[in-house]
């Protein structure tokens, strides 16, 4: 099953390294990964593939990981026209301007 993970981390790059290790240890196959900086830390989104039975466990594990905040996940529904769009809604967002 493919699913999208969206989370934020603190400003320590070691937390991102820990996440990559968690993905490897939990057997998540990374399809797509994006990482962006924010004033308070990093924003990570990853489209991953794993057995459906593992999704809840991995989600709850990530929520309890030190330095990780605001964990969300979305199930990927197969469709020829499927896409995900996330826009930073902050007033001074340069990403929204692009």
Secondary structure, DSSP 8 states (H G I E B T S, - for coil): -EEEEEEEE-S-HHHHHHHHHHHHHTT-EEEEEEEEEETTEEEEEEEEE--GGGHHHHHHHHHTSTTEEEEEEEE----TT---------TT-HHHH-
